[in-house]
Amino acid sequence: MGAALLEATEQLEREKGIPKDIIIRSLCDAMVTAYKKHIRSQDVSNIEAQVIESTGELGVFRRKEVVEEVENELTEITLEEAKKIDKQAKLGEEVLIEVTPDDFGRIAAQSAKQVIVQRIREAERKLILEEFTEKKGTLTTGIIQRVESRNVIVSIGKIEAILPTREQIPGEYYRVNDRIRVYVLDVKETTRLPQVIVSQVHPRIVQELFELEVPEIEDGIVDIVSIAREAGYRTKIGVASNDPEVDPVGACIGPRGSRIQTIVNELKNEKIDIIRYSDDPVEYIINALSPARIVSVEILANTEEVREALVIVPDDQLSLAIGREGQNVRLAHRLTGWRIDIKSLSQIESEEGSYNYGEQEEYEEEDA
């Protein structure tokens, strides 16, 4: 390969990350296109371009079939003439005849420039699309470039991803040049570079952070059963242990709270409740409503269509159990999959006159 051509392809490979063979194929395609424009009156169906071994430069070739008697000089060649090019040529085979015009260099350069640029852009776009398609559903880190129409533009490698308003943490102030961790939500192919949509509110972000910070989760000792999140405010995460010797809640909290604190810091001080999972729905509901204390839980319906429970709490725990604007019970519902109706003892006594504890499952007041 000519020194100039070799240097150019290697530079493109370094700067754009496009494999050398793709660049060469693009150059060959451009050469063929330029040649076809140069000789419009001839049959060009058997024209191709490739590297000339003797010079290392690109050349244009016409592929011809070796025959006994030539009927079409553009597509056929006699065995005698073919052997001048390739001593091993045989009847019925094909040989390549170089047809690069003497004045083709300037014409090819002018005609091929646009095609080469287009092909390189297409190859670059394809590589980036493949890269980010593999990243879809994972966490990655980017740098905030600017804010456009309330959308935050985040630089991730060679592309600028979009963090839409709906995927931003409520109340968060996004500053240019800040480094942020985002979840790759979607990748869309366009005529230009792929459009990458990222999120900071997806529940999967919390799961990925726990997998990074808690070795027991990464090793499969502790499982994340479910996650309910209202980004920027609170998250409840249900965890279970596959080893009776390992406390799943303690593993997630870490020594002196080190693991959970790292995650809370990453999430800008978002509150996180680590909930011990239980196969018993009553116990899981009680745990999910933490930090509120529960008197009892009554299962009202447990079918494929409806799962509903009535939770009774002390009067002074009603607000805590429901949470501000219903957040605590709403997250508990999402975490457990149960519709939860919360009432205080006073409400029950007012509705029924007295409360029959015998039909409910009772629990001593304790921290979940």
Secondary structure, DSSP 4 states (H G I P E B T S, - for coil): --HHHHHHHHHHHHHH---HHHHHHHHHHHHHHHHHHHTTTS--TTEEEEE-TTT-SEEEEEEEEEESS-S-TTTEEEHHHHHHH-TT--TT-EEEEE---TTHHHHHHHHHHHHHHHHHHHHHHHHHHHHHHHHTTSEEEEEEEEEETTEEEEEETTEEEEE-GGGSPTTPPP-TT-EEEEEEEEEE--SSSPEEEEESS-HHHHHHHHHHH-HHHHTTSEEEEEEEEETTTEEEEEEEESSTTS-HHHHHH-GGGHHHHHHHHHTTT-EEEEEE--SSHHHHHHHHTTTS--SEEEEEEESSS-EEEEEEE-GGGHHHHH-GGGHHHHHHHHHH--EEEEEEHHHHHHHHSS--GGGSEE------
